[in-house]
Amino acid sequence: MITARINGQEEIFSSSLSVSAFLEEKGYRSDRVAVEKNGAIVPKREHESCLIDDGDTLEVVSFVGGG
């Protein structure tokens, strides 16, 4: 089991998954979010290859348009 803290909430996964897979599973639009893993920004080009591992902390920030 993989336990990670995402946006302050503990999430449990049966196995490691990529940032991209997590975003898709949770319904985020990957073109409208920024992801930070353990204090470092994960570039969009690395979302597919960057795995969420046990003990990781992620912050996912959604961009909202308007004026």
PDB file as gemmi writes it, atoms N, CA and C in Angstrom:
CRYST1    1.000    1.000    1.000  90.00  90.00  90.00 P 1                      
ATOM      1  N   MET A   1       0.838  -1.188   0.000  1.00  0.00           N  
ATOM      2  CA  MET A   1       0.000   0.000   0.000  1.00  0.00           C  
ATOM      3  C   MET A   1       0.879   1.246   0.000  1.00  0.00           C  
ATOM      4  N   ILE A   2       0.441   2.241  -0.728  1.00  0.00           N  
ATOM      5  CA  ILE A   2       1.135   3.516  -0.825  1.00  0.00           C  
ATOM      6  C   ILE A   2       0.283   4.555  -0.104  1.00  0.00           C  
ATOM      7  N   THR A   3       0.880   5.266   0.831  1.00  0.00           N  
ATOM      8  CA  THR A   3       0.191   6.341   1.536  1.00  0.00           C  
ATOM      9  C   THR A   3       0.895   7.646   1.208  1.00  0.00           C  
ATOM     10  N   ALA A   4       0.134   8.618   0.720  1.00  0.00           N  
ATOM     11  CA  ALA A   4       0.678   9.925   0.373  1.00  0.00           C  
ATOM     12  C   ALA A   4      -0.269  10.993   0.910  1.00  0.00           C  
ATOM     13  N   ARG A   5       0.279  12.164   1.195  1.00  0.00           N  
ATOM     14  CA  ARG A   5      -0.534  13.293   1.638  1.00  0.00           C  
ATOM     15  C   ARG A   5      -0.689  14.227   0.441  1.00  0.00           C  
ATOM     16  N   ILE A   6      -1.943  14.422   0.019  1.00  0.00           N  
ATOM     17  CA  ILE A   6      -2.225  15.230  -1.152  1.00  0.00           C  
ATOM     18  C   ILE A   6      -3.186  16.342  -0.759  1.00  0.00           C  
ATOM     19  N   ASN A   7      -2.708  17.570  -0.942  1.00  0.00           N  
ATOM     20  CA  ASN A   7      -3.471  18.754  -0.525  1.00  0.00           C  
ATOM     21  C   ASN A   7      -3.940  18.626   0.920  1.00  0.00           C  
ATOM     22  N   GLY A   8      -3.059  18.099   1.770  1.00  0.00           N  
ATOM     23  CA  GLY A   8      -3.351  18.002   3.197  1.00  0.00           C  
ATOM     24  C   GLY A   8      -4.169  16.796   3.609  1.00  0.00           C  
ATOM     25  N   GLN A   9      -4.617  15.999   2.653  1.00  0.00           N  
ATOM     26  CA  GLN A   9      -5.435  14.816   2.949  1.00  0.00           C  
ATOM     27  C   GLN A   9      -4.648  13.543   2.676  1.00  0.00           C  
ATOM     28  N   GLU A  10      -4.743  12.588   3.571  1.00  0.00           N  
ATOM     29  CA  GLU A  10      -4.073  11.314   3.354  1.00  0.00           C  
ATOM     30  C   GLU A  10      -4.820  10.504   2.301  1.00  0.00           C  
ATOM     31  N   GLU A  11      -4.073  10.006   1.329  1.00  0.00           N  
ATOM     32  CA  GLU A  11      -4.642   9.157   0.265  1.00  0.00           C  
ATOM     33  C   GLU A  11      -3.899   7.829   0.306  1.00  0.00           C  
ATOM     34  N   ILE A  12      -4.624   6.742   0.103  1.00  0.00           N  
ATOM     35  CA  ILE A  12      -4.026   5.407   0.095  1.00  0.00           C  
ATOM     36  C   ILE A  12      -4.281   4.775  -1.268  1.00  0.00           C  
ATOM     37  N   PHE A  13      -3.213   4.254  -1.868  1.00  0.00           N  
ATOM     38  CA  PHE A  13      -3.279   3.614  -3.182  1.00  0.00           C  
ATOM     39  C   PHE A  13      -2.770   2.186  -3.049  1.00  0.00           C  
ATOM     40  N   SER A  14      -3.256   1.304  -3.896  1.00  0.00           N  
ATOM     41  CA  SER A  14      -2.819  -0.089  -3.838  1.00  0.00           C  
ATOM     42  C   SER A  14      -1.402  -0.253  -4.379  1.00  0.00           C  
ATOM     43  N   SER A  15      -0.966   0.671  -5.250  1.00  0.00           N  
ATOM     44  CA  SER A  15       0.389   0.623  -5.799  1.00  0.00           C  
ATOM     45  C   SER A  15       0.770   2.026  -6.255  1.00  0.00           C  
ATOM     46  N   SER A  16       2.042   2.198  -6.591  1.00  0.00           N  
ATOM     47  CA  SER A  16       2.494   3.500  -7.094  1.00  0.00           C  
ATOM     48  C   SER A  16       1.742   3.843  -8.372  1.00  0.00           C  
ATOM     49  N   LEU A  17       1.486   5.128  -8.569  1.00  0.00           N  
ATOM     50  CA  LEU A  17       0.908   5.571  -9.819  1.00  0.00           C  
ATOM     51  C   LEU A  17       1.556   6.887 -10.203  1.00  0.00           C  
ATOM     52  N   SER A  18       1.469   7.212 -11.466  1.00  0.00           N  
ATOM     53  CA  SER A  18       2.091   8.439 -11.943  1.00  0.00           C  
ATOM     54  C   SER A  18       1.236   9.644 -11.549  1.00  0.00           C  
ATOM     55  N   VAL A  19       1.871  10.791 -11.543  1.00  0.00           N  
ATOM     56  CA  VAL A  19       1.142  12.031 -11.284  1.00  0.00           C  
ATOM     57  C   VAL A  19       0.033  12.182 -12.315  1.00  0.00           C  
ATOM     58  N   SER A  20       0.326  11.880 -13.569  1.00  0.00           N  
ATOM     59  CA  SER A  20      -0.653  11.971 -14.645  1.00  0.00           C  
ATOM     60  C   SER A  20      -1.864  11.073 -14.370  1.00  0.00           C  
ATOM     61  N   ALA A  21      -1.613   9.833 -13.968  1.00  0.00           N  
ATOM     62  CA  ALA A  21      -2.709   8.895 -13.674  1.00  0.00           C  
ATOM     63  C   ALA A  21      -3.533   9.382 -12.490  1.00  0.00           C  
ATOM     64  N   PHE A  22      -2.874   9.924 -11.475  1.00  0.00           N  
ATOM     65  CA  PHE A  22      -3.590  10.453 -10.314  1.00  0.00           C  
ATOM     66  C   PHE A  22      -4.503  11.603 -10.732  1.00  0.00           C  
ATOM     67  N   LEU A  23      -3.960  12.543 -11.517  1.00  0.00           N  
ATOM     68  CA  LEU A  23      -4.762  13.691 -11.950  1.00  0.00           C  
ATOM     69  C   LEU A  23      -5.976  13.239 -12.736  1.00  0.00           C  
ATOM     70  N   GLU A  24      -5.789  12.274 -13.629  1.00  0.00           N  
ATOM     71  CA  GLU A  24      -6.899  11.758 -14.425  1.00  0.00           C  
ATOM     72  C   GLU A  24      -7.936  11.078 -13.528  1.00  0.00           C  
ATOM     73  N   GLU A  25      -7.458  10.269 -12.586  1.00  0.00           N  
ATOM     74  CA  GLU A  25      -8.361   9.545 -11.676  1.00  0.00           C  
ATOM     75  C   GLU A  25      -9.218  10.509 -10.855  1.00  0.00           C  
ATOM     76  N   LYS A  26      -8.640  11.638 -10.461  1.00  0.00           N  
ATOM     77  CA  LYS A  26      -9.347  12.605  -9.620  1.00  0.00           C  
ATOM     78  C   LYS A  26     -10.110  13.659 -10.420  1.00  0.00           C  
ATOM     79  N   GLY A  27     -10.034  13.590 -11.756  1.00  0.00           N  
ATOM     80  CA  GLY A  27     -10.811  14.492 -12.579  1.00  0.00           C  
ATOM     81  C   GLY A  27     -10.193  15.862 -12.806  1.00  0.00           C  
ATOM     82  N   TYR A  28      -8.904  16.015 -12.535  1.00  0.00           N  
ATOM     83  CA  TYR A  28      -8.225  17.278 -12.802  1.00  0.00           C  
ATOM     84  C   TYR A  28      -7.934  17.408 -14.290  1.00  0.00           C  
ATOM     85  N   ARG A  29      -7.962  18.613 -14.784  1.00  0.00           N  
ATOM     86  CA  ARG A  29      -7.529  18.896 -16.158  1.00  0.00           C  
ATOM     87  C   ARG A  29      -6.047  19.204 -16.091  1.00  0.00           C  
ATOM     88  N   SER A  30      -5.230  18.362 -16.668  1.00  0.00           N  
ATOM     89  CA  SER A  30      -3.778  18.499 -16.538  1.00  0.00           C  
ATOM     90  C   SER A  30      -3.248  19.807 -17.110  1.00  0.00           C  
ATOM     91  N   ASP A  31      -3.990  20.416 -18.027  1.00  0.00           N  
ATOM     92  CA  ASP A  31      -3.538  21.688 -18.591  1.00  0.00           C  
ATOM     93  C   ASP A  31      -3.869  22.877 -17.691  1.00  0.00           C  
ATOM     94  N   ARG A  32      -4.582  22.623 -16.595  1.00  0.00           N  
ATOM     95  CA  ARG A  32      -4.988  23.703 -15.689  1.00  0.00           C  
ATOM     96  C   ARG A  32      -4.529  23.486 -14.250  1.00  0.00           C  
ATOM     97  N   VAL A  33      -3.471  22.702 -14.063  1.00  0.00           N  
ATOM     98  CA  VAL A  33      -2.967  22.480 -12.711  1.00  0.00           C  
ATOM     99  C   VAL A  33      -1.445  22.610 -12.672  1.00  0.00           C  
ATOM    100  N   ALA A  34      -0.964  22.886 -11.467  1.00  0.00           N  
ATOM    101  CA  ALA A  34       0.461  22.813 -11.175  1.00  0.00           C  
ATOM    102  C   ALA A  34       0.598  21.803 -10.043  1.00  0.00           C  
ATOM    103  N   VAL A  35       1.641  20.979 -10.098  1.00  0.00           N  
ATOM    104  CA  VAL A  35       1.838  19.940  -9.095  1.00  0.00           C  
ATOM    105  C   VAL A  35       3.201  20.128  -8.441  1.00  0.00           C  
ATOM    106  N   GLU A  36       3.192  20.070  -7.119  1.00  0.00           N  
ATOM    107  CA  GLU A  36       4.424  20.124  -6.339  1.00  0.00           C  
ATOM    108  C   GLU A  36       4.544  18.804  -5.586  1.00  0.00           C  
ATOM    109  N   LYS A  37       5.690  18.161  -5.695  1.00  0.00           N  
ATOM    110  CA  LYS A  37       5.941  16.892  -5.001  1.00  0.00           C  
ATOM    111  C   LYS A  37       7.110  17.093  -4.054  1.00  0.00           C  
ATOM    112  N   ASN A  38       6.865  16.890  -2.784  1.00  0.00           N  
ATOM    113  CA  ASN A  38       7.895  17.023  -1.749  1.00  0.00           C  
ATOM    114  C   ASN A  38       8.647  18.345  -1.859  1.00  0.00           C  
ATOM    115  N   GLY A  39       7.901  19.419  -2.141  1.00  0.00           N  
ATOM    116  CA  GLY A  39       8.474  20.753  -2.169  1.00  0.00           C  
ATOM    117  C   GLY A  39       9.054  21.196  -3.494  1.00  0.00           C  
ATOM    118  N   ALA A  40       9.021  20.354  -4.512  1.00  0.00           N  
ATOM    119  CA  ALA A  40       9.580  20.715  -5.818  1.00  0.00           C  
ATOM    120  C   ALA A  40       8.487  20.620  -6.888  1.00  0.00           C  
ATOM    121  N   ILE A  41       8.451  21.621  -7.775  1.00  0.00           N  
ATOM    122  CA  ILE A  41       7.484  21.619  -8.871  1.00  0.00           C  
ATOM    123  C   ILE A  41       7.785  20.454  -9.816  1.00  0.00           C  
ATOM    124  N   VAL A  42       6.734  19.752 -10.214  1.00  0.00           N  
ATOM    125  CA  VAL A  42       6.864  18.680 -11.205  1.00  0.00           C  
ATOM    126  C   VAL A  42       6.469  19.265 -12.557  1.00  0.00           C  
ATOM    127  N   PRO A  43       7.420  19.434 -13.479  1.00  0.00           N  
ATOM    128  CA  PRO A  43       7.068  19.975 -14.796  1.00  0.00           C  
ATOM    129  C   PRO A  43       6.038  19.089 -15.502  1.00  0.00           C  
ATOM    130  N   LYS A  44       5.154  19.709 -16.260  1.00  0.00           N  
ATOM    131  CA  LYS A  44       4.097  18.953 -16.955  1.00  0.00           C  
ATOM    132  C   LYS A  44       4.673  17.815 -17.796  1.00  0.00           C  
ATOM    133  N   ARG A  45       5.825  18.035 -18.412  1.00  0.00           N  
ATOM    134  CA  ARG A  45       6.423  16.999 -19.269  1.00  0.00           C  
ATOM    135  C   ARG A  45       6.847  15.770 -18.455  1.00  0.00           C  
ATOM    136  N   GLU A  46       6.913  15.892 -17.114  1.00  0.00           N  
ATOM    137  CA  GLU A  46       7.300  14.775 -16.257  1.00  0.00           C  
ATOM    138  C   GLU A  46       6.123  14.135 -15.526  1.00  0.00           C  
ATOM    139  N   HIS A  47       4.900  14.625 -15.731  1.00  0.00           N  
ATOM    140  CA  HIS A  47       3.733  14.076 -15.027  1.00  0.00           C  
ATOM    141  C   HIS A  47       3.552  12.584 -15.308  1.00  0.00           C  
ATOM    142  N   GLU A  48       3.838  12.155 -16.525  1.00  0.00           N  
ATOM    143  CA  GLU A  48       3.660  10.742 -16.895  1.00  0.00           C  
ATOM    144  C   GLU A  48       4.709   9.855 -16.235  1.00  0.00           C  
ATOM    145  N   SER A  49       5.928  10.340 -16.094  1.00  0.00           N  
ATOM    146  CA  SER A  49       7.027   9.514 -15.574  1.00  0.00           C  
ATOM    147  C   SER A  49       7.250   9.655 -14.071  1.00  0.00           C  
ATOM    148  N   CYS A  50       6.693  10.693 -13.462  1.00  0.00           N  
ATOM    149  CA  CYS A  50       6.893  10.930 -12.027  1.00  0.00           C  
ATOM    150  C   CYS A  50       5.900  10.090 -11.224  1.00  0.00           C  
ATOM    151  N   LEU A  51       6.427   9.173 -10.414  1.00  0.00           N  
ATOM    152  CA  LEU A  51       5.574   8.288  -9.618  1.00  0.00           C  
ATOM    153  C   LEU A  51       5.324   8.853  -8.224  1.00  0.00           C  
ATOM    154  N   ILE A  52       4.131   8.623  -7.718  1.00  0.00           N  
ATOM    155  CA  ILE A  52       3.795   8.951  -6.339  1.00  0.00           C  
ATOM    156  C   ILE A  52       4.192   7.750  -5.503  1.00  0.00           C  
ATOM    157  N   ASP A  53       5.104   7.973  -4.563  1.00  0.00           N  
ATOM    158  CA  ASP A  53       5.626   6.895  -3.730  1.00  0.00           C  
ATOM    159  C   ASP A  53       5.155   7.044  -2.292  1.00  0.00           C  
ATOM    160  N   ASP A  54       5.318   5.985  -1.526  1.00  0.00           N  
ATOM    161  CA  ASP A  54       4.925   5.977  -0.119  1.00  0.00           C  
ATOM    162  C   ASP A  54       5.610   7.125   0.622  1.00  0.00           C  
ATOM    163  N   GLY A  55       4.815   7.897   1.354  1.00  0.00           N  
ATOM    164  CA  GLY A  55       5.340   8.994   2.156  1.00  0.00           C  
ATOM    165  C   GLY A  55       5.449  10.324   1.433  1.00  0.00           C  
ATOM    166  N   ASP A  56       5.128  10.364   0.140  1.00  0.00           N  
ATOM    167  CA  ASP A  56       5.218  11.619  -0.609  1.00  0.00           C  
ATOM    168  C   ASP A  56       4.156  12.611  -0.149  1.00  0.00           C  
ATOM    169  N   THR A  57       4.476  13.892  -0.342  1.00  0.00           N  
ATOM    170  CA  THR A  57       3.530  14.972  -0.112  1.00  0.00           C  
ATOM    171  C   THR A  57       3.357  15.721  -1.423  1.00  0.00           C  
ATOM    172  N   LEU A  58       2.113  15.845  -1.872  1.00  0.00           N  
ATOM    173  CA  LEU A  58       1.821  16.560  -3.106  1.00  0.00           C  
ATOM    174  C   LEU A  58       0.854  17.699  -2.837  1.00  0.00           C  
ATOM    175  N   GLU A  59       1.055  18.764  -3.579  1.00  0.00           N  
ATOM    176  CA  GLU A  59       0.096  19.872  -3.602  1.00  0.00           C  
ATOM    177  C   GLU A  59      -0.317  20.027  -5.061  1.00  0.00           C  
ATOM    178  N   VAL A  60      -1.621  20.034  -5.307  1.00  0.00           N  
ATOM    179  CA  VAL A  60      -2.156  20.217  -6.644  1.00  0.00           C  
ATOM    180  C   VAL A  60      -2.946  21.518  -6.622  1.00  0.00           C  
ATOM    181  N   VAL A  61      -2.539  22.459  -7.472  1.00  0.00           N  
ATOM    182  CA  VAL A  61      -3.174  23.767  -7.512  1.00  0.00           C  
ATOM    183  C   VAL A  61      -3.844  23.927  -8.870  1.00  0.00           C  
ATOM    184  N   SER A  62      -5.128  24.221  -8.851  1.00  0.00           N  
ATOM    185  CA  SER A  62      -5.896  24.433 -10.082  1.00  0.00           C  
ATOM    186  C   SER A  62      -5.918  25.917 -10.420  1.00  0.00           C  
ATOM    187  N   PHE A  63      -5.772  26.206 -11.711  1.00  0.00           N  
ATOM    188  CA  PHE A  63      -5.868  27.582 -12.192  1.00  0.00           C  
ATOM    189  C   PHE A  63      -7.308  27.858 -12.585  1.00  0.00           C  
ATOM    190  N   VAL A  64      -7.811  29.020 -12.183  1.00  0.00           N  
ATOM    191  CA  VAL A  64      -9.174  29.405 -12.491  1.00  0.00           C  
ATOM    192  C   VAL A  64      -9.139  30.710 -13.268  1.00  0.00           C  
ATOM    193  N   GLY A  65      -9.809  30.735 -14.399  1.00  0.00           N  
ATOM    194  CA  GLY A  65      -9.855  31.949 -15.201  1.00  0.00           C  
ATOM    195  C   GLY A  65     -10.964  32.871 -14.734  1.00  0.00           C  
ATOM    196  N   GLY A  66     -10.902  34.066 -15.161  1.00  0.00           N  
ATOM    197  CA  GLY A  66     -11.937  35.023 -14.810  1.00  0.00           C  
ATOM    198  C   GLY A  66     -11.370  36.425 -14.758  1.00  0.00           C  
ATOM    199  N   GLY A  67     -12.192  37.345 -14.384  1.00  0.00           N  
ATOM    200  CA  GLY A  67     -11.674  38.704 -14.369  1.00  0.00           C  
ATOM    201  C   GLY A  67     -12.546  39.642 -13.641  1.00  0.00           C  
TER     202      GLY A  67                                                      
END                                                                             
